Amino acid sequence: MKRTKSIWKSAAILAVIALASISALKGCGSESYNVAEPVIDPSAPITIEGGTGYTYSTTVTLTLHADDTDGVAAYFVSESGTTPGASDAGWAAIAGSPTTYDGTVNYTFASTPSNGADVTIYVWYKDSQGNISTTESDTIKFVVQTGGGCGT
């Protein structure tokens, strides 16, 4: 297995460990290691509505960021915290698999939240080798706007 290196840019590291296996060599007393190191490193993996903390709309803008030495090939956004499989439907391809991805995308909630409800949105990134990052998320409060504004 290829040994992958990443440059750590921040304390907020979104890591992928594809395989870690250790097998002892019989009679030698030494060990053989086959390890893929973490490969995804976003400094701000997901931000909803620029970090405002609330929204009146069921469609929000997500700001996404990831770095990967093998290239960031796709992202997956969901309100479920269950990690998707590499071949699951819903992965959005990133053209050219750049080593740094910065993008904004619109996301519509699966259903209309109740007034004052917190909505958590999760994101995963997949590199060009098929490794999937750990879960990153952000939360926003949904507010039902009442009245016509300005004095009503």
N, CA and C of each residue as an Amber inpcrd file, in Angstrom:
protein
   456
   0.8360000  -1.1790000   0.0000000   0.0000000   0.0000000   0.0000000
   0.8720000   1.2300000   0.0000000   0.4910000   2.2210000  -0.7450000
   1.2060000   3.4870000  -0.8250000   1.1750000   4.2080000   0.5120000
   2.2820000   4.7500000   0.9350000   2.3630000   5.5200000   2.1780000
   2.1500000   6.9770000   1.8150000   1.0810000   7.5870000   2.3260000
   0.6830000   8.9360000   1.9630000   1.1100000   9.9260000   3.0330000
   1.6080000  11.0800000   2.6340000   2.0080000  12.1390000   3.5650000
   1.0890000  13.3410000   3.3870000   0.7860000  14.0070000   4.4560000
   0.0060000  15.2370000   4.4170000   0.7710000  16.3350000   5.1260000
   0.5390000  17.5560000   4.7450000   1.0930000  18.7020000   5.4500000
  -0.0090000  19.2360000   6.3520000   0.2160000  19.2280000   7.6640000
  -0.7920000  19.6700000   8.6220000  -0.7550000  21.1890000   8.6810000
  -1.8630000  21.8570000   8.4070000  -1.9220000  23.3120000   8.3840000
  -2.6290000  23.8820000   9.5910000  -3.4050000  23.0970000  10.3110000
  -4.1400000  23.6210000  11.4520000  -4.4200000  22.5070000  12.4370000
  -4.9300000  22.8860000  13.5930000  -5.2610000  21.8950000  14.6060000
  -6.5310000  21.1470000  14.2510000  -7.3590000  21.7080000  13.3890000
  -8.6050000  21.0570000  12.9810000  -8.3040000  20.1440000  11.8080000
  -8.0110000  18.9010000  12.0920000  -7.6050000  17.9560000  11.0620000
  -8.7100000  16.9340000  10.8320000  -9.1000000  16.8550000   9.5860000
 -10.0740000  15.8500000   9.1910000  -9.2610000  14.6930000   8.6330000
  -9.2580000  13.5740000   9.3580000  -8.3200000  12.5050000   9.0400000
  -9.0130000  11.2950000   8.4590000  -8.2950000  10.6430000   7.5890000
  -8.7510000   9.3780000   7.0260000  -7.6630000   8.3500000   7.2640000
  -8.0290000   7.2610000   7.8540000  -7.0740000   6.1700000   7.9800000
  -7.6530000   5.0000000   7.2090000  -7.0800000   4.7230000   6.0760000
  -7.6250000   3.7130000   5.1840000  -7.3370000   2.3050000   5.6750000
  -6.1570000   2.0740000   6.2010000  -5.8130000   0.7300000   6.6290000
  -4.6860000   0.8090000   7.6360000  -4.8050000   0.0830000   8.7220000
  -3.7020000  -0.0070000   9.6740000  -3.5850000  -1.4590000  10.0810000
  -2.5820000  -2.1280000   9.5880000  -2.4190000  -3.5320000   9.9510000
  -1.0020000  -3.7690000  10.4120000  -0.8680000  -4.5430000  11.4690000
   0.4360000  -4.8720000  12.0180000   0.5230000  -6.3930000  12.0990000
   1.5760000  -6.9350000  11.5210000   1.7470000  -8.3890000  11.6130000
   3.1560000  -8.6960000  12.0870000   3.2580000  -9.5300000  13.0950000
   4.5750000  -9.9000000  13.6270000   5.2010000 -10.9440000  12.7170000
   6.4850000 -10.7720000  12.4430000   7.2230000 -11.7560000  11.6610000
   7.6290000 -12.8940000  12.5880000   7.2580000 -14.1030000  12.2540000
   7.5150000 -15.2620000  13.1170000   9.0150000 -15.5000000  13.2890000
   9.4030000 -15.6820000  14.5460000  10.7700000 -16.0200000  14.8660000
  11.7370000 -14.8520000  14.8780000  11.3600000 -13.6860000  14.3640000
  12.2920000 -12.5650000  14.2810000  12.1200000 -11.5950000  15.4360000
  10.9700000 -11.5510000  16.0330000  10.7150000 -10.6110000  17.1030000
  10.5300000  -9.1860000  16.6110000  10.4510000  -8.9780000  15.2920000
  10.2170000  -7.6330000  14.7580000   8.8090000  -7.5690000  14.1940000
   8.3780000  -6.3760000  13.8520000   7.0300000  -6.1920000  13.3410000
   7.0750000  -5.5500000  11.9640000   6.0870000  -5.8520000  11.1310000
   5.9480000  -5.2560000   9.8170000   4.7130000  -4.3570000   9.8560000
   4.8270000  -3.1300000   9.3580000   3.7270000  -2.1710000   9.4020000
   3.2540000  -1.8280000   7.9950000   1.9440000  -1.7770000   7.8410000
   1.3380000  -1.3500000   6.5800000   0.2790000  -0.3250000   6.9520000
   0.6240000   0.9610000   6.8780000  -0.2520000   2.0010000   7.3960000
  -0.4390000   3.1100000   6.3740000  -1.6830000   3.5190000   6.1440000
  -1.9700000   4.7260000   5.3610000  -2.2320000   5.8350000   6.3630000
  -1.4550000   6.8870000   6.3020000  -1.5990000   7.9870000   7.2460000
  -2.7800000   8.8680000   6.8700000  -3.2350000   9.7230000   7.8000000
  -4.3240000  10.6440000   7.4790000  -4.0050000  11.4780000   6.2480000
  -5.0280000  11.6940000   5.4050000  -4.7730000  12.3860000   4.1550000
  -5.5950000  13.6480000   3.9220000  -6.6670000  13.8640000   4.6310000
  -7.4980000  15.0430000   4.4110000  -7.2390000  16.0420000   5.5300000
  -7.0690000  17.3160000   5.1820000  -6.7140000  18.3330000   6.1620000
  -7.4630000  19.6410000   5.9010000  -8.7290000  19.7340000   6.2560000
  -9.4270000  21.0000000   6.0560000  -9.2360000  21.9190000   7.2530000
  -9.0440000  23.1960000   7.0010000  -8.9070000  24.1300000   8.1170000
 -10.2720000  24.6250000   8.5750000 -11.2400000  24.6480000   7.7060000
 -12.6270000  24.9610000   8.0510000 -13.4780000  24.0800000   7.1470000
 -13.6920000  22.8200000   7.5340000 -14.3080000  21.8460000   6.6330000
 -15.7280000  22.1660000   6.1950000 -16.5120000  22.8590000   7.0500000
 -17.8710000  23.2400000   6.6690000 -18.3170000  24.4220000   7.5230000
 -18.9240000  25.3920000   6.8630000 -19.5450000  26.5220000   7.5500000
 -20.8960000  26.7570000   6.8890000 -21.9370000  26.9300000   7.7020000
 -23.2820000  27.1760000   7.1850000 -23.5720000  28.6660000   7.2580000
 -24.0720000  29.2270000   6.1510000 -24.4760000  30.6360000   6.0840000
 -23.4060000  31.5720000   6.6370000 -22.1560000  31.2880000   6.3300000
 -21.0650000  32.1520000   6.7570000 -20.8720000  32.2090000   8.2580000
 -21.4640000  31.2590000   8.9880000 -21.3110000  31.2100000  10.4390000
 -22.2720000  32.1080000  11.2010000 -23.3510000  32.5680000  10.5590000
 -24.2960000  33.4820000  11.2230000 -25.0190000  32.8510000  12.4030000
 -25.1880000  31.5260000  12.3820000 -25.8270000  30.8460000  13.5060000
 -27.3220000  30.6340000  13.3600000 -27.9690000  31.3270000  12.4120000
 -29.4070000  31.1310000  12.2120000 -29.7670000  31.3560000  10.7450000
 -30.9410000  30.8330000  10.3590000 -31.4470000  31.0400000   9.0090000
 -32.9630000  31.0910000   9.0350000 -33.5270000  31.8390000   8.1100000
 -34.9800000  31.8900000   7.9080000 -35.3900000  30.9700000   6.7600000
 -34.4260000  30.4650000   6.0310000 -34.6870000  29.7080000   4.8110000
 -34.3830000  28.2280000   5.0040000 -35.0750000  27.3880000   4.2370000
 -34.7890000  25.9540000   4.2630000 -33.6620000  25.6020000   3.2900000
 -33.1910000  26.5830000   2.5370000 -32.0200000  26.3960000   1.6770000
 -30.9120000  27.2900000   2.2140000 -29.7690000  26.6990000   2.4880000
 -28.6450000  27.4300000   3.0680000 -27.4150000  27.2940000   2.1740000
 -26.4820000  28.2110000   2.3480000 -25.2180000  28.1600000   1.6170000
 -24.1530000  27.5580000   2.5240000 -23.4850000  26.5490000   2.0180000
 -22.3970000  25.8970000   2.7470000 -21.0670000  26.3320000   2.1350000
 -20.1170000  26.6400000   2.9870000 -18.7570000  26.9040000   2.5380000
 -17.9400000  25.6820000   2.9290000 -17.3080000  25.0720000   1.9390000
 -16.5760000  23.8240000   2.1460000 -15.0890000  24.0270000   1.8650000
 -14.2550000  23.3320000   2.6260000 -12.8060000  23.4040000   2.4160000
 -12.1590000  22.0830000   2.7970000 -11.2330000  21.6280000   1.9430000
 -10.4380000  20.4320000   2.2610000  -9.1280000  20.4900000   1.4880000
  -8.1060000  19.8890000   2.0680000  -6.7980000  19.7330000   1.4250000
  -6.4510000  18.2550000   1.4280000  -5.8480000  17.7830000   0.3420000
  -5.3910000  16.4020000   0.2990000  -4.2850000  16.2840000  -0.7370000
  -3.1890000  15.6620000  -0.3650000  -2.0600000  15.5330000  -1.2820000
  -2.3760000  14.6610000  -2.4950000  -3.3510000  13.7570000  -2.3700000
  -3.7620000  12.9290000  -3.5060000  -4.8660000  13.5780000  -4.3300000
  -5.3940000  14.6970000  -3.8620000  -6.4730000  15.3920000  -4.5610000
  -7.8120000  15.1220000  -3.9160000  -8.6070000  16.1700000  -3.7490000
  -9.9590000  16.0660000  -3.1830000 -10.9030000  15.7870000  -4.3460000
 -11.4350000  14.5800000  -4.3940000 -12.2040000  14.1270000  -5.5500000
 -13.7010000  14.3980000  -5.4380000 -14.2430000  14.4270000  -4.1950000
 -15.6930000  14.5740000  -4.0340000 -16.0250000  14.9540000  -2.5940000
 -17.2520000  15.4510000  -2.4100000 -17.7650000  15.7100000  -1.0670000
 -19.1720000  15.1390000  -0.9730000 -19.6020000  14.8770000   0.2480000
 -20.9270000  14.3120000   0.5210000 -21.5320000  15.1150000   1.6560000
 -22.7160000  15.6750000   1.4550000 -23.3900000  16.5070000   2.4540000
 -24.6980000  15.8340000   2.8450000 -24.9950000  15.8110000   4.1590000
 -26.1890000  15.1370000   4.6340000 -26.6000000  15.6760000   6.0020000
 -27.8530000  15.4680000   6.3620000 -28.3180000  15.7590000   7.7250000
 -28.1870000  14.5240000   8.6090000 -27.7600000  13.4260000   8.0420000
 -27.5070000  12.1900000   8.7980000 -26.0170000  12.1210000   9.1050000
 -25.7020000  11.7240000  10.3090000 -24.3050000  11.5980000  10.6950000
 -23.6750000  10.2650000  10.3410000 -24.3780000   9.4580000   9.5540000
 -23.8620000   8.1500000   9.1540000 -22.8930000   8.3090000   7.9900000
 -21.6830000   7.8110000   8.1500000 -20.6600000   7.9330000   7.1140000
 -21.0910000   7.1800000   5.8590000 -21.0520000   7.8480000   4.7070000
 -21.4330000   7.1790000   3.4640000 -20.3310000   6.2380000   2.9930000
 -20.7240000   5.2710000   2.1800000 -19.7450000   4.4010000   1.5460000
 -19.1410000   5.1040000   0.3380000 -17.9930000   4.6680000  -0.0960000
 -17.3010000   5.3120000  -1.2150000 -18.1120000   5.2820000  -2.5050000
 -18.9750000   4.2800000  -2.6690000 -19.7550000   4.1710000  -3.9050000
 -21.2270000   4.5530000  -3.7190000 -21.5940000   5.0750000  -2.5400000
 -22.9810000   5.4900000  -2.3010000 -23.3790000   6.6500000  -3.2160000
 -24.6610000   6.6920000  -3.5740000 -25.1870000   7.8260000  -4.3260000
 -25.1310000   9.0660000  -3.4330000 -24.9090000  10.2160000  -4.0250000
 -24.9020000  11.4610000  -3.2700000 -23.5570000  12.1610000  -3.2230000
 -22.4860000  11.4900000  -3.6510000 -21.1760000  12.1360000  -3.7130000
 -21.1920000  13.1500000  -4.8460000 -20.7280000  14.3560000  -4.5790000
 -20.6190000  15.3950000  -5.6090000 -19.1600000  15.4620000  -6.0490000
 -18.9260000  15.1740000  -7.3110000 -17.5580000  15.1720000  -7.8470000
 -16.9900000  16.5850000  -7.8860000 -15.7010000  16.6830000  -7.6450000
 -14.9900000  17.9550000  -7.7220000 -14.0910000  17.8770000  -8.9490000
 -14.3380000  18.7470000  -9.9130000 -13.6100000  18.7220000 -11.1820000
 -12.1080000  18.8410000 -10.9710000 -11.3700000  17.9350000 -11.5790000
  -9.9200000  17.9860000 -11.5510000  -9.2650000  17.4650000 -10.2870000
 -10.0420000  17.0950000  -9.2630000  -9.5010000  16.6070000  -7.9810000
  -8.3230000  17.4570000  -7.4920000  -8.5640000  18.7500000  -7.2100000
  -7.4690000  19.6240000  -6.7680000  -6.9390000  19.2150000  -5.3970000
  -5.7080000  19.5780000  -5.0880000  -5.1550000  19.2580000  -3.7740000
  -5.7530000  20.1500000  -2.6940000  -6.2870000  21.3030000  -3.0850000
  -7.0360000  22.1670000  -2.1700000  -8.3830000  22.4550000  -2.8010000
  -9.4430000  22.2080000  -2.0590000 -10.7970000  22.5010000  -2.5390000
 -11.4300000  23.5480000  -1.6460000 -11.9120000  24.6320000  -2.2440000
 -12.7070000  25.6520000  -1.5750000 -13.9360000  25.8620000  -2.4370000
 -15.1040000  25.6520000  -1.8750000 -16.3110000  25.8050000  -2.6630000
 -17.4910000  26.2470000  -1.8260000 -18.4810000  26.7930000  -2.5000000
 -19.7570000  27.1110000  -1.8520000 -20.8350000  26.3690000  -2.6290000
 -21.7440000  25.7630000  -1.8760000 -22.8460000  25.0150000  -2.4750000
 -24.1240000  25.3170000  -1.7100000 -25.2360000  25.2660000  -2.4020000
 -26.5300000  25.4050000  -1.7380000 -26.9970000  24.0360000  -1.2810000
 -27.6190000  24.0090000  -0.1020000 -28.1540000  22.7690000   0.4420000
 -29.5580000  23.0460000   0.9620000 -30.5110000  22.2070000   0.5900000
 -31.8910000  22.3340000   1.0540000 -32.1690000  21.2630000   2.0930000
 -32.7170000  21.6770000   3.2400000 -33.0310000  20.7290000   4.3070000
 -33.9580000  19.6400000   3.7880000 -33.8200000  18.4500000   4.3420000
 -34.6400000  17.3110000   3.9370000 -36.1190000  17.5560000   4.2220000
 -36.4150000  18.2780000   5.2940000 -37.7910000  18.6650000   5.6200000
 -37.7260000  20.0040000   6.3520000 -38.8590000  20.6960000   6.4370000
 -38.8790000  21.9930000   7.1080000 -38.7770000  21.7980000   8.6090000
 -37.7290000  22.3470000   9.2340000 -37.5680000  22.2060000  10.6810000
 -38.6190000  23.0280000  11.4270000 -38.8530000  22.6860000  12.6760000
 -39.7520000  23.4940000  13.4890000 -39.0280000  24.7740000  13.9110000
 -39.8010000  25.7860000  14.2810000 -39.2340000  27.0750000  14.6870000
 -38.2780000  26.8790000  15.8680000 -37.0770000  27.4150000  15.7250000
 -36.0920000  27.3290000  16.7920000 -35.2770000  26.0450000  16.8030000
 -35.5390000  25.1540000  15.8610000 -34.8190000  23.8780000  15.8240000
 -33.3890000  24.0700000  15.3210000 -32.4880000  23.3290000  15.9230000
 -31.1150000  23.2840000  15.4390000 -31.0200000  22.2210000  14.3560000
 -30.3930000  22.5750000  13.2440000 -30.1860000  21.6330000  12.1450000
 -28.6830000  21.4390000  11.9860000 -28.2410000  20.1940000  12.0740000
 -26.8350000  19.8770000  11.8920000 -26.6430000  19.2990000  10.5010000
 -25.6420000  19.8270000   9.8140000 -25.3030000  19.3470000   8.4800000
 -23.8940000  18.7660000   8.5550000 -23.7510000  17.5690000   8.0050000
 -22.4980000  16.8260000   8.0420000 -21.8600000  16.8190000   6.6570000
 -20.5360000  16.7600000   6.6290000 -19.8250000  16.6640000   5.3520000
 -18.6780000  15.6710000   5.4850000 -18.4490000  14.9530000   4.3950000
 -17.3050000  14.0620000   4.2570000 -16.6420000  14.4070000   2.9390000
 -15.3410000  14.1880000   2.8760000 -14.5950000  14.3750000   1.6390000
 -13.9730000  13.0440000   1.2620000 -13.8150000  12.8420000  -0.0470000
 -13.2040000  11.6150000  -0.5530000 -12.0240000  12.0250000  -1.4300000
 -10.8700000  11.4020000  -1.2030000  -9.7180000  11.7370000  -2.0300000
  -9.7080000  10.8860000  -3.3020000  -8.7550000  11.1570000  -4.1780000
  -8.7170000  10.4660000  -5.4600000  -8.3790000   8.9820000  -5.3290000
  -7.9340000   8.5480000  -4.1470000  -7.6670000   7.1300000  -3.8900000
  -8.9000000   6.4200000  -3.3270000  -9.9720000   7.1730000  -3.0550000
 -11.2000000   6.5890000  -2.5120000 -11.2900000   6.6180000  -0.9960000
 -10.2930000   7.2060000  -0.3190000 -10.3340000   7.3180000   1.1440000
 -11.3830000   8.3500000   1.5490000 -12.1570000   8.0320000   2.5790000
 -13.2160000   8.9210000   3.0640000 -12.7770000   9.5240000   4.3930000
 -12.9770000  10.8160000   4.5150000 -12.6010000  11.5330000   5.7350000
 -13.5020000  11.1510000   6.9010000 -13.1130000  11.5890000   8.0830000
 -13.9970000  11.4740000   9.2320000 -15.1000000  12.5240000   9.0950000
 -16.0880000  12.4360000   9.9520000 -17.2390000  13.3340000   9.8950000
 -16.8890000  14.7250000  10.4060000 -17.3040000  15.7380000   9.6680000
 -17.2500000  17.1290000  10.1230000 -18.6590000  17.6790000  10.0220000
 -18.9870000  18.6550000  10.8650000 -20.3550000  19.1750000  10.8550000
 -20.4000000  20.6180000  11.3210000 -21.5330000  21.2400000  11.0650000
 -21.8410000  22.5640000  11.5860000 -23.3390000  22.5670000  11.8610000
 -23.7610000  23.4210000  12.7790000 -25.1710000  23.4850000  13.1800000
 -25.6740000  24.9010000  13.0240000 -26.9230000  25.0180000  12.5940000
 -27.5700000  26.3110000  12.4320000 -28.9810000  26.2330000  12.9980000
 -29.4710000  27.3350000  13.5420000 -30.8280000  27.3910000  14.0920000
 -31.7830000  27.8800000  13.0010000 -32.8930000  27.1550000  12.8330000
 -33.9180000  27.5550000  11.8790000 -34.9450000  28.4240000  12.5990000
 -35.2060000  29.6250000  12.0570000 -36.1320000  30.5670000  12.6750000
 -37.2420000  30.8730000  11.6820000 -38.4950000  30.7530000  12.1400000
 -39.6220000  31.1180000  11.2950000 -39.8210000  32.6240000  11.4420000
 -39.7060000  33.3120000  10.3360000 -39.8630000  34.7690000  10.3410000
 -41.3520000  35.0960000  10.3000000 -41.7910000  35.8980000  11.2640000
 -43.2030000  36.2880000  11.3290000 -43.3250000  37.7810000  11.0800000
 -44.4880000  38.1950000  10.6560000 -44.7270000  39.6200000  10.4090000
 -44.0620000  40.0800000   9.1300000 -44.2550000  41.3100000   8.8160000
 -43.7170000  41.8860000   7.5900000 -42.4180000  42.6330000   7.8110000
 -41.8230000  42.5280000   9.0080000 -40.5930000  43.2440000   9.2810000
 -40.8680000  44.6940000   9.6490000 -39.9270000  45.4810000   9.9390000
 -39.9740000  46.9230000  10.2120000 -41.2740000  47.4130000  10.8470000
 -41.4790000  47.1020000  12.0790000 -42.6350000  47.6420000  12.8020000
 -43.9220000  46.8620000  12.6730000 -43.9050000  45.7020000  12.0450000
 -45.1490000  44.9220000  11.9640000 -45.1120000  43.7480000  12.8880000
